[in-house]
């Protein structure tokens, strides 16, 4: 299978030179994804709302790649404030609780101070 690039339509993708996701064979690599809502072009101030939107954005990228959250094998959570991670756990469990991928949480400053969480995943489509 040829390499496929998936775009969210974010201006950052063109300006910086990256894709929302890259499909390479059965592997799907989803770039760090924030809680920006591309339908309303807004971002909530609430970390849990941002987390839910980030997961929706990740799920959308996976769907465009012909995969789903059940195909996720690795996830990285990046938050400026580690205190904000625990409030997000119910949302993360909702999306990945049955999948239980390998996971890492990193505390680091994000590009835009409005961003409270960024989520990156690696997935592998299952052979059917």
C-alpha positions, 0 to 999 in steps of 0.5 A: 500500500502506498503512503497516504497523507491525511490533513485536518485542514489546519493552517499549521500543516501547510505552514510547518510542513506536516500531516494530521496523520500518515498511513504507511501500510497497516500503520497509522501515525497521528500527529499531536492533536489538540482540542481545537474544534475545526467545525466551529474554529474554536477551542474551549478553555476547559481541559476536559472539553479540550481532551474530548475534542482532541479524541474526536479529532484523533478518531476522525483522522483514524477513520480517514485512514480506514481505522478506529480507536480499537486499532490504537497501540500507542498513545502519548498525552502531553499537558503543560500542567500535570494536575490537568491529567487526572480530570481527563481520565474518564474521557480517555477511558471512554475512548481507550478503556477497552483498547488499553494501548501502551501510554505515556504522559509528558508534562511540557509547554505547548505551542499555544498557551490556550492548549491544555492537552495534546494527544498523539497516537500510533495505530495498526490496522488489524488484518481481517 
